[in-house]
Amino acid sequence: MDLSSRWDRSAGVFCILLVITLMAGCQAVSAAEPNSSYLRDGALVVSTTNLNFGTAVIGTSKQMTDSVTNTSRRSVTISSVTSSDPQFVVSGLGLPLTLASRQSATFTVTFTPQVAGTSAARLSITSARYGALGVAVSGQAVTPGALTLTPSSLSFGNVGVGQSAAKTVTLTNSGGSSVTVSQASVSNAAFTISGLSLPVTLAAKQTATFSVTFAPKSSGSVNGSVMVNGDASLSMGAVSGGSSSPSTAPITASLPVAGDGTTAGQLGVAPAAIAFGSVLVGSTQSQGVTLTNSGGSSATISQATATGAGVRVSGLTLPLTLASGQSSTFQVTFAPTSAGSVTGNLAIVSSASNGSVDVAITGTAVAPGALAVAPTSLGFGTVQVGSNQSQPASITNSGGATVTITQATATGAGFSITGLTLPMVLAPGQSSPFSVTFAPQVSGSVNGSIAFSGSGLTATLPLTGAGQAAATLAAIPTSVNFDTVQVGASQPQTITLNNGSSSAITITQASASGTGFSMSGLSLPATLDAGQSASFTTTFAPTVAGSATGSIAITSTASNSSFSIPLSGTGVTAGTLAANPTSIAFGSVQVGSSQSHSQTLTNNGGSLLHISTATVTGAGFATSGLSVPTTLNAGQSLTFNVTFTPQSSGNSSGSLALSADGSVSNLSVTLSGSGASPGQLAVTPTTVNFGNVVVGVTQNQSGTLTASGAGVTISSVSSTNSEFTLSGLSLPITLNAGQSANFTLTFAPQASGAASATITFASNATNPPVATSVSGMGTAPPQHNVSLGWTASTSTVAGYNVYRGSQSGGPYVAVNSGLDASTSYTDTSVQAGQTYYYVVTAVDGSGNESVYSNQAQAVIPTP
């Protein structure tokens, strides 16, 4: 066979010319002449005594022809023809029928089966002369092809919007004849069919599988049905000398489908931030964190990672799936191993729409409390029996955690402690003064201590002193402690010498020793009568910071001719206030917004510092976290925030003025900033028309956002129609004055018809929200067909069969439902984007079919 093809651009269809030539010698089958084996004189004979109809479909008819011949020399009259089974009917003989000698008559037997199975009967041809002549008839009946879908219905349950779920369906030909499936459709766009290449022919009991996919576009219940249409073959093949009734009958099968679209999971975390506050090194503190799925479908948490020294997660087994509305609580624990601030993060990754959630973690690890006593020991020297002497001391919490002192016990005869109210709580760095008194009752040396305890801690202050029996010359006080004195300053104290004897005493020498100690006011030699006293001044004037000790040595004519008066004191530097930074420049801040900077004040001196006032000047400047008056110990710092909140555009300047005692009485931090008004935002183009776009195809157009006057921050973009989307912007995005950003608008129609939307850009611009109006027309994909044509066969044919394949060289499947008597055919079941290969055969009246013609190719355009 000769085959050529061409593409007719003006008609928009494929035209294929086929030239078919049947094999030489292909002729119609003719009835055989009666042979001598059944010729006999004086009898009626039939050419075929046994007619087998083969297989036929119930409800259709199949015919075979036979002939009866009068072999006698006289005429014979046939009076009746009967059948033993009404499924077999004889026609074509006009009864009574008289046959002359050697004359024949042709008749037709029709098999119309009513029930499935094998049928057999006897035909009786009766004449008065020869009686009944029998013909055996038989045939096999099958039910017509029928389509069955398994399962009988599909329920997809819950499927998230924007997701999809697929299920397999089996299509079965449950009848006895072949079925050609030509169409499969679904009544709801949320369901689609795949995996079924049509048309497809199923033999009896043959199956084919395909997939039904549910992809909800919105939440809620969705119902539909899958419809499968085809044609059941009513012809089971021709038999020699036979013919059939119509070859096909339309059939349909349907499958109900249902599903529920659910919104995506939405993961919430409570609390939104975790603040542990202060936690002792070596201890632990836990906080509960609750995860809640507030979305419409389940969400699976795959990761939960905590960062930050000493931070860990417990009580959470992953992966964890939360149904809609379900919650789960776990623990985040802070177990610091060293002191300092800790900043971390809890990162949670899930399948929810907000796939990644971060929770900030903060905490401060503090060292345990520690007790320190100053001075580290107290020496009272010699104290007369019956008198007493007191010395000051202090106890300090030098650690990082609060300490509660519950006990302070004095040991050693004559020692006692006053000035402490127990239990007493000391915050980190806090001190409390107290006094220790030595009141000896007997003469002699005494050793003792003050033992402190609380919060599992202890501290000890060693004590020494000596009781002296009433002497001739005594000093009051017996020792002097100057406590703390600033370097460069001085502090005096008075000492009295008393003659307690009954005769005069002459003081011959009196001298001061020790760095920074001196004495004055005593002229020597000095004579004291019985009971007389003399006073002088001792002064501590430290030149360097640190502890100092010394004494006053007295020499006289008394029985206790020489003794010493112990001296002690500590030199400290003056408190010094320093600011870091010394100036704060906020730069440009948009009007109505705020910006904060941290500010630290530090006492760099060696003694206590009192900040009495803190005054802020300048429009828009303020402080937070600073409360005055306040006190800073030596080396202590205080951090607070300075905030700039401009109410109008323009430059602004100010200061933070601080007043304090110490070496720096007044300190000023310079403040500056400028208020900036937001600019304006413009979008181009403001109107976009996409024109006609085929459903299932997308089309893009570009646009531009431009800021003018000042910077503008675009925070979000919204569309009133999901068929129109925007891409190319990473939000939020800030555009400086004169800066532009390009974006892409996409139209993806889901259905035919006009569509429109408004694309709105939300920003902090001073002009109203800018928007772009978009529109377009969704058009249905074009329907394609292939027109075939061929040259008629030069032989006598009953018609033509048209075959189609999806690959060159076959295999091929017949696409016409029956023989086509013409030399043209239109294939309307083609799909866009596919390539098909066609061949044609010729069939003669006996059912003989020629070989395939040459092959023609048809490429279907997309869409």
SESE-231332 format. One record per residue (C-alpha): residue in one letter; x, y, z. Coordinates in steps of 0.5 Angstrom, whole numbers, padded with zeros to 4 digits, always signed. Layout:
# residues N
aXYZ;...
END
This chain:
# residues 863
m+0000+0000+0000;d+0002+0007-0002;l+0002+0012+0004;s+0003+0020+0004;s+0001+0025+0009;r+0001+0033+0009;w+0000+0039+0014;d-0006+0043+0011;r-0004+0050+0015;s-0010+0053+0012;a-0015+0048+0015;g-0011+0047+0021;v-0012+0039+0021;f-0008+0033+0018;c-0010+0030+0012;i-0007+0023+0010;l-0008+0020+0004;l-0007+0013+0003;v-0007+0008-0003;i-0009+0001-0001;t-0008-0005-0006;l-0011-0012-0004;m-0006-0018-0006;a-0007-0020-0012;g-0012-0026-0013;c-0016-0024-0007;q-0023-0026-0009;a-0030-0027-0005;v-0032-0034-0003;s-0037-0037-0007;a-0042-0043-0005;a-0039-0049-0008;e-0043-0053-0013;p-0046-0059-0010;n-0042-0065-0010;s-0043-0072-0013;s-0043-0075-0006;y-0050-0072-0004;l-0053-0073-0011;r-0058-0078-0011;d-0064-0079-0016;g-0071-0078-0013;a-0069-0074-0007;l-0068-0067-0004;v-0061-0066-0001;v-0058-0060+0002;s-0051-0057+0001;t-0050-0057+0008;t-0053-0061+0013;n-0049-0058+0019;l-0049-0051+0020;n-0045-0048+0026;f-0046-0041+0028;g-0040-0040+0032;t-0040-0035+0038;a-0046-0030+0038;v-0048-0024+0043;i-0054-0025+0046;g-0059-0020+0043;t-0056-0020+0036;s-0057-0024+0030;k-0052-0028+0026;q-0054-0031+0019;m-0052-0037+0015;t-0054-0039+0008;d-0056-0046+0005;s-0059-0049-0001;v-0064-0055-0002;t-0064-0059-0009;n-0069-0063-0012;t-0064-0069-0015;s-0070-0073-0018;r-0073-0072-0025;r-0080-0070-0023;s-0082-0064-0019;v-0082-0064-0011;t-0086-0059-0007;i-0084-0057+0000;s-0089-0056+0004;s-0086-0054+0011;v-0080-0052+0014;t-0079-0052+0022;s-0074-0051+0027;s-0074-0055+0034;d-0071-0049+0037;p-0074-0042+0037;q-0067-0039+0037;f-0066-0041+0030;v-0071-0039+0025;v-0071-0041+0017;s-0073-0035+0012;g-0072-0034+0004;l-0077-0040+0002;g-0084-0038+0000;l-0088-0044+0002;p-0091-0048-0001;l-0085-0048-0006;t-0084-0053-0012;l-0077-0055-0015;a-0077-0057-0022;s-0072-0063-0023;r-0065-0061-0022;q-0067-0054-0019;s-0064-0051-0013;a-0067-0046-0008;t-0063-0042-0003;f-0065-0040+0004;t-0063-0037+0010;v-0062-0039+0018;t-0062-0034+0023;f-0059-0035+0030;t-0062-0030+0035;p-0059-0033+0042;q-0063-0031+0048;v-0059-0034+0054;a-0052-0036+0054;g-0049-0042+0053;t-0049-0048+0047;s-0055-0048+0043;a-0057-0054+0038;a-0063-0056+0034;r-0066-0059+0028;l-0069-0056+0022;s-0074-0060+0018;i-0075-0059+0011;t-0082-0063+0009;s-0085-0065+0002;a-0090-0070+0001;r-0086-0074-0003;y-0080-0075+0001;g-0082-0073+0008;a-0077-0069+0013;l-0070-0067+0011;g-0066-0066+0017;v-0061-0060+0018;a-0057-0060+0024;v-0056-0053+0027;s-0051-0050+0033;g-0048-0044+0036;q-0045-0041+0042;a-0048-0035+0046;v-0044-0030+0050;t-0047-0024+0054;p-0045-0017+0051;g-0039-0013+0054;a-0040-0009+0060;l-0036-0005+0064;t-0035-0005+0072;l-0031+0000+0076;t-0027-0003+0082;p-0028-0001+0088;s-0035+0002+0087;s-0034+0008+0090;l-0028+0012+0092;s-0027+0017+0099;f-0020+0020+0099;g-0022+0023+0106;n-0018+0029+0109;v-0013+0032+0104;g-0010+0039+0105;v-0011+0045+0100;g-0005+0045+0095;q-0004+0038+0096;s-0006+0032+0093;a-0008+0024+0094;a-0009+0019+0089;k-0012+0012+0089;t-0012+0006+0084;v-0019+0004+0080;t-0019-0002+0076;l-0024-0002+0070;t-0026-0009+0068;n-0030-0012+0062;s-0035-0017+0066;g-0038-0019+0059;g-0037-0024+0054;s-0035-0019+0048;s-0030-0014+0047;v-0031-0007+0049;t-0027-0001+0046;v-0027+0005+0052;s-0027+0011+0048;q-0028+0017+0054;a-0027+0018+0061;s-0029+0024+0065;v-0030+0027+0072;s-0035+0032+0074;n-0031+0036+0079;a-0025+0040+0077;a-0022+0038+0084;f-0021+0030+0081;t-0017+0028+0075;i-0016+0022+0072;s-0009+0019+0069;g-0006+0013+0067;l-0012+0011+0062;s-0010+0012+0054;l-0016+0012+0050;p-0019+0009+0046;v-0017+0002+0049;t-0020-0005+0047;l-0021-0010+0053;a-0023-0017+0051;a-0028-0021+0055;k-0026-0021+0063;q-0020-0016+0061;t-0018-0011+0066;a-0014-0004+0066;t-0012+0001+0071;f-0012+0008+0072;s-0011+0013+0078;v-0016+0018+0080;t-0013+0024+0084;f-0016+0029+0089;a-0013+0036+0089;p-0017+0041+0093;k-0017+0048+0091;s-0021+0050+0098;s-0023+0047+0104;g-0030+0043+0105;s-0033+0037+0102;v-0032+0035+0095;n-0036+0030+0091;g-0036+0028+0084;s-0037+0022+0079;v-0032+0019+0074;m-0036+0017+0068;v-0033+0012+0063;n-0036+0011+0056;g-0035+0006+0051;d-0038+0001+0046;a-0039-0007+0047;s-0038-0011+0041;l-0044-0015+0038;s-0040-0019+0033;m-0036-0025+0035;g-0033-0026+0028;a-0036-0028+0021;v-0037-0036+0019;s-0037-0038+0012;g-0043-0037+0009;g-0046-0032+0015;s-0047-0025+0017;s-0048-0021+0023;s-0053-0016+0026;p-0050-0009+0028;s-0043-0009+0031;t-0043-0005+0037;a-0047-0002+0043;p-0046+0004+0047;i-0044+0002+0055;t-0043+0007+0061;a-0040+0006+0068;s-0040+0011+0073;l-0036+0011+0080;p-0038+0016+0085;v-0032+0020+0088;a-0031+0024+0095;g-0026+0028+0099;d-0025+0033+0104;g-0021+0039+0103;t-0017+0041+0109;t-0013+0048+0111;a-0006+0046+0112;g-0003+0045+0119;q-0001+0052+0123;l+0004+0051+0129;g+0004+0055+0135;v+0009+0056+0140;a+0007+0058+0147;p+0011+0062+0150;a+0014+0066+0144;a+0020+0067+0148;i+0023+0063+0154;a+0027+0068+0159;f+0030+0064+0165;g+0032+0070+0169;s+0038+0068+0174;v+0040+0061+0175;l+0046+0059+0180;v+0052+0055+0176;g+0051+0048+0178;s+0043+0048+0178;t+0038+0047+0173;q+0031+0051+0172;s+0026+0048+0167;q+0020+0051+0163;g+0015+0048+0159;v+0013+0049+0152;t+0007+0048+0149;l+0006+0046+0141;t-0001+0047+0138;n-0003+0046+0131;s-0009+0051+0130;g-0009+0049+0122;g-0014+0045+0119;s-0010+0039+0118;s-0005+0035+0121;a+0003+0037+0122;t+0009+0033+0123;i+0014+0036+0128;s+0021+0033+0125;q+0026+0037+0129;a+0027+0041+0135;t+0034+0044+0136;a+0036+0048+0142;t+0042+0053+0142;g+0046+0056+0148;a+0051+0054+0153;g+0047+0049+0158;v+0040+0049+0154;r+0037+0043+0152;v+0030+0040+0150;s+0027+0034+0154;g+0020+0030+0154;l+0019+0031+0146;t+0020+0025+0142;l+0021+0026+0134;p+0018+0026+0129;l+0011+0028+0133;t+0005+0029+0129;l-0001+0033+0132;a-0008+0033+0129;s-0012+0039+0128;g-0013+0043+0135;q-0008+0038+0138;s-0003+0040+0143;s+0004+0037+0146;t+0008+0040+0152;f+0015+0039+0153;q+0021+0042+0157;v+0027+0047+0156;t+0032+0046+0161;f+0038+0051+0163;a+0043+0048+0167;p+0049+0053+0167;t+0056+0051+0168;s+0060+0058+0168;a+0057+0065+0170;g+0055+0070+0165;s+0049+0071+0160;v+0047+0066+0155;t+0043+0067+0149;g+0040+0062+0145;n+0035+0059+0140;l+0029+0054+0140;a+0029+0052+0133;i+0022+0048+0131;v+0022+0045+0124;s+0015+0042+0122;s+0011+0040+0116;a+0006+0046+0118;s+0005+0052+0113;n+0010+0056+0118;g+0015+0050+0117;s+0020+0054+0121;v+0019+0057+0128;d+0024+0060+0133;v+0023+0062+0140;a+0029+0066+0143;i+0032+0063+0150;t+0035+0068+0155;g+0038+0067+0162;t+0044+0069+0166;a+0048+0064+0170;v+0050+0067+0176;a+0056+0064+0181;p+0054+0062+0188;g+0054+0066+0194;a+0060+0067+0198;l+0061+0070+0205;a+0067+0075+0206;v+0069+0079+0212;a+0073+0085+0213;p+0078+0086+0216;t+0080+0079+0216;s+0082+0079+0223;l+0081+0084+0229;g+0086+0085+0234;f+0084+0089+0241;g+0091+0090+0244;t+0090+0091+0251;v+0084+0093+0255;q+0083+0094+0262;v+0079+0089+0266;g+0072+0092+0267;s+0072+0097+0261;n+0071+0095+0254;q+0073+0097+0247;s+0069+0096+0240;q+0071+0095+0233;p+0067+0096+0226;a+0067+0090+0221;s+0063+0088+0215;i+0061+0082+0212;t+0060+0082+0204;n+0056+0077+0199;s+0062+0077+0194;g+0058+0071+0190;g+0053+0072+0185;a+0047+0069+0188;t+0043+0071+0194;v+0045+0069+0201;t+0041+0068+0208;i+0046+0069+0214;t+0042+0065+0219;q+0047+0065+0225;a+0053+0070+0227;t+0056+0067+0234;a+0062+0070+0238;t+0067+0065+0242;g+0072+0067+0246;a+0071+0070+0253;g+0069+0078+0253;f+0068+0078+0245;s+0061+0080+0243;i+0057+0082+0236;t+0052+0087+0235;g+0049+0091+0229;l+0046+0085+0225;t+0039+0082+0225;l+0038+0075+0223;p+0036+0072+0219;m+0039+0077+0214;v+0039+0077+0206;l+0045+0079+0202;a+0044+0080+0195;p+0050+0079+0191;g+0055+0085+0192;q+0051+0087+0198;s+0055+0088+0205;s+0052+0089+0212;p+0056+0093+0218;f+0057+0090+0225;s+0061+0091+0231;v+0065+0087+0235;t+0066+0089+0243;f+0072+0086+0247;a+0070+0087+0255;p+0075+0083+0259;q+0073+0081+0266;v+0080+0078+0268;s+0087+0080+0266;g+0091+0076+0260;s+0091+0074+0253;v+0084+0072+0250;n+0083+0069+0243;g+0076+0068+0240;s+0072+0069+0233;i+0066+0071+0230;a+0063+0065+0226;f+0058+0066+0220;s+0053+0061+0217;g+0048+0061+0212;s+0045+0058+0205;g+0050+0053+0206;l+0056+0058+0207;t+0061+0059+0213;a+0066+0065+0214;t+0070+0066+0220;l+0073+0073+0223;p+0079+0071+0228;l+0079+0076+0234;t+0085+0077+0239;g+0086+0082+0245;a+0088+0082+0252;g+0085+0084+0259;q+0090+0088+0263;a+0089+0089+0271;a+0088+0097+0273;a+0094+0100+0271;t+0097+0106+0273;l+0097+0109+0266;a+0092+0107+0262;a+0090+0109+0254;i+0082+0110+0252;p+0081+0107+0247;t+0086+0102+0248;s+0086+0102+0240;v+0084+0106+0234;n+0081+0103+0227;f+0080+0109+0222;d+0076+0105+0218;t+0076+0107+0210;v+0079+0114+0209;q+0079+0117+0202;v+0087+0118+0199;g+0089+0125+0200;a+0084+0126+0206;s+0085+0125+0213;q+0081+0123+0219;p+0083+0125+0226;q+0081+0121+0233;t+0082+0123+0240;i+0086+0119+0245;t+0086+0120+0253;l+0091+0118+0257;n+0089+0117+0265;n+0093+0117+0271;g+0089+0112+0276;s+0095+0112+0281;s+0095+0116+0287;s+0102+0119+0285;a+0104+0124+0279;i+0106+0120+0273;t+0111+0123+0268;i+0110+0122+0260;t+0117+0122+0257;q+0116+0119+0250;a+0110+0119+0245;s+0111+0117+0238;a+0107+0115+0232;s+0109+0109+0227;g+0106+0106+0221;t+0105+0109+0214;g+0100+0115+0214;f+0099+0115+0222;s+0101+0121+0226;m+0100+0124+0233;s+0099+0132+0235;g+0097+0135+0241;l+0101+0132+0247;s+0107+0137+0249;l+0113+0132+0253;p+0115+0131+0258;a+0108+0132+0261;t+0106+0130+0268;l+0100+0128+0270;d+0098+0128+0278;a+0094+0123+0281;g+0087+0122+0277;q+0089+0127+0272;s+0088+0126+0264;a+0091+0129+0258;s+0088+0128+0251;f+0092+0128+0244;t+0090+0127+0237;t+0092+0121+0232;t+0090+0122+0225;f+0090+0117+0219;a+0092+0121+0212;p+0093+0115+0207;t+0097+0117+0201;v+0096+0110+0197;a+0090+0106+0197;g+0090+0100+0201;s+0090+0097+0209;a+0095+0100+0214;t+0097+0099+0221;g+0101+0103+0226;s+0101+0104+0233;i+0102+0110+0239;a+0108+0108+0243;i+0108+0111+0250;t+0113+0111+0255;s+0112+0114+0262;t+0115+0113+0270;a+0108+0109+0271;s+0109+0102+0273;n+0107+0100+0266;s+0112+0104+0264;s+0111+0103+0256;f+0105+0100+0252;s+0102+0101+0245;i+0096+0103+0242;p+0094+0099+0236;l+0092+0104+0230;s+0089+0101+0223;g+0085+0104+0217;t+0084+0103+0210;g+0086+0108+0204;v+0081+0108+0198;t+0080+0112+0192;a+0074+0117+0191;g+0068+0114+0187;t+0069+0116+0179;l+0063+0116+0175;a+0064+0114+0167;a+0059+0113+0161;n+0060+0109+0156;p+0059+0111+0150;t+0060+0118+0152;s+0055+0120+0146;i+0050+0117+0142;a+0048+0118+0135;f+0041+0115+0133;g+0042+0117+0125;s+0036+0117+0121;v+0029+0115+0125;q+0023+0115+0121;v+0017+0119+0125;g+0013+0115+0129;s+0018+0110+0130;s+0023+0109+0136;q+0030+0107+0136;s+0034+0105+0143;h+0041+0104+0144;s+0044+0102+0151;q+0048+0106+0156;t+0053+0104+0161;l+0055+0108+0167;t+0061+0105+0171;n+0064+0107+0178;n+0071+0106+0176;g+0073+0109+0183;g+0075+0105+0190;s+0069+0108+0194;l+0062+0108+0194;l+0058+0113+0189;h+0051+0116+0189;i+0048+0118+0183;s+0043+0124+0185;t+0040+0126+0178;a+0039+0124+0171;t+0036+0129+0166;v+0034+0128+0159;t+0034+0134+0154;g+0032+0134+0147;a+0025+0133+0143;g+0024+0125+0142;f+0030+0123+0147;a+0028+0119+0153;t+0031+0114+0158;s+0028+0107+0161;g+0031+0102+0166;l+0035+0108+0170;s+0032+0110+0177;v+0035+0115+0181;p+0038+0116+0186;t+0042+0110+0186;t+0048+0108+0189;l+0054+0104+0185;n+0059+0100+0189;a+0067+0101+0187;g+0067+0097+0180;q+0060+0096+0179;s+0056+0098+0173;l+0049+0100+0171;t+0046+0099+0164;f+0040+0102+0161;n+0037+0104+0155;v+0036+0111+0151;t+0031+0112+0146;f+0029+0117+0140;t+0022+0117+0138;p+0022+0123+0133;q+0015+0126+0132;s+0017+0131+0126;s+0022+0131+0121;g+0029+0134+0122;n+0035+0134+0126;s+0034+0133+0134;s+0040+0134+0139;g+0040+0133+0147;s+0044+0131+0153;l+0043+0126+0159;a+0046+0130+0165;l+0048+0126+0171;s+0050+0129+0178;a+0054+0125+0183;d+0059+0125+0188;g+0066+0123+0188;s+0071+0125+0183;v+0066+0127+0177;s+0061+0131+0180;n+0057+0132+0173;l+0057+0128+0167;s+0054+0129+0160;v+0052+0124+0155;t+0051+0128+0148;l+0045+0125+0144;s+0043+0127+0137;g+0039+0124+0131;s+0034+0126+0126;g+0027+0125+0124;a+0025+0122+0117;s+0018+0122+0114;p+0017+0116+0110;g+0017+0117+0102;q+0012+0115+0097;l+0011+0109+0093;a+0009+0108+0086;v+0007+0102+0082;t+0008+0101+0074;p+0004+0099+0070;t-0003+0100+0074;t-0007+0096+0069;v-0005+0089+0066;n-0009+0086+0061;f-0006+0079+0060;g-0011+0078+0054;n-0013+0070+0052;v-0010+0065+0056;v-0011+0058+0055;v-0013+0054+0061;g-0008+0050+0064;v-0002+0055+0061;t+0001+0061+0065;q+0003+0068+0062;n+0007+0073+0065;q+0008+0080+0065;s+0013+0085+0069;g+0012+0091+0074;t+0016+0096+0078;l+0015+0099+0085;t+0019+0105+0086;a+0020+0109+0092;s+0021+0117+0092;g+0022+0122+0097;a+0025+0118+0102;g+0025+0110+0104;v+0019+0106+0104;t+0018+0099+0107;i+0014+0094+0103;s+0011+0089+0108;s+0006+0085+0104;v+0003+0084+0097;s-0004+0081+0097;s-0009+0078+0091;t-0016+0078+0090;n-0016+0072+0086;s-0012+0066+0086;e-0011+0066+0079;f-0007+0072+0079;t+0000+0071+0083;l+0006+0076+0084;s+0013+0073+0085;g+0020+0076+0085;l+0020+0080+0091;s+0023+0078+0098;l+0018+0081+0103;p+0019+0085+0107;i+0023+0090+0102;t+0026+0097+0104;l+0027+0101+0098;n+0031+0108+0099;a+0029+0114+0095;g+0029+0113+0088;q+0030+0106+0088;s+0026+0101+0084;a+0024+0093+0085;n+0022+0089+0079;f+0017+0084+0080;t+0013+0079+0076;l+0005+0078+0075;t+0003+0071+0073;f-0004+0069+0070;a-0006+0062+0071;p-0013+0061+0069;q-0017+0055+0072;a-0023+0055+0068;s-0026+0059+0062;g-0028+0066+0062;a-0026+0073+0064;a-0022+0074+0070;s-0020+0080+0074;a-0016+0082+0081;t-0013+0087+0085;i-0006+0086+0087;t-0005+0091+0093;f+0002+0093+0096;a+0002+0094+0103;s+0007+0099+0106;n+0009+0105+0110;a+0009+0110+0105;t+0005+0116+0106;n+0001+0116+0100;p-0005+0111+0100;p-0004+0103+0099;v-0002+0102+0091;a-0005+0097+0087;t-0005+0094+0080;s-0011+0092+0077;v-0010+0085+0073;s-0015+0082+0068;g-0015+0076+0063;m-0019+0071+0059;g-0019+0064+0060;t-0020+0060+0054;a-0021+0052+0053;p-0016+0048+0050;p-0017+0047+0042;q-0020+0040+0040;h-0016+0037+0035;n-0018+0031+0030;v-0014+0028+0025;s-0017+0027+0018;l-0015+0021+0014;g-0016+0019+0007;w-0014+0014+0002;t-0015+0011-0005;a-0020+0006-0006;s-0017-0001-0007;t-0017-0004-0014;s-0020-0010-0012;t-0028-0011-0009;v-0028-0010-0002;a-0033-0010+0003;g-0030-0004+0007;y-0024-0001+0011;n-0021-0002+0018;v-0017+0004+0020;y-0011+0003+0026;r-0007+0007+0030;g-0001+0006+0034;s+0003+0011+0039;q+0010+0009+0036;s+0012+0008+0030;g+0011+0000+0027;g+0006-0001+0032;p+0003-0005+0035;y-0004-0002+0032;v-0011-0001+0035;a-0017-0001+0031;v-0020+0006+0032;n-0026+0005+0027;s-0032+0001+0030;g-0034-0002+0024;l-0032-0003+0017;d-0032+0004+0013;a-0034+0004+0006;s-0032+0010+0004;t-0024+0012+0003;s-0024+0017+0009;y-0024+0017+0016;t-0024+0023+0022;d-0020+0021+0028;t-0023+0025+0034;s-0020+0022+0040;v-0013+0025+0039;q-0010+0028+0045;a-0006+0035+0045;g+0002+0034+0045;q+0002+0027+0042;t+0004+0023+0036;y+0000+0018+0033;y+0002+0013+0027;y-0004+0010+0022;v-0005+0004+0018;v-0011+0002+0014;t-0013-0005+0011;a-0018-0007+0006;v-0023-0013+0008;d-0027-0017+0003;g-0034-0019+0003;s-0032-0026+0006;g-0028-0022+0012;n-0021-0023+0009;e-0017-0017+0011;s-0011-0015+0007;v-0004-0013+0010;y-0003-0006+0013;s-0002+0000+0008;n+0004+0004+0009;q+0005+0008+0015;a+0003+0015+0016;q+0005+0020+0022;a+0001+0025+0025;v+0004+0030+0030;i-0002+0034+0035;p+0000+0041+0037;t+0000+0043+0044;p-0005+0045+0047;
END
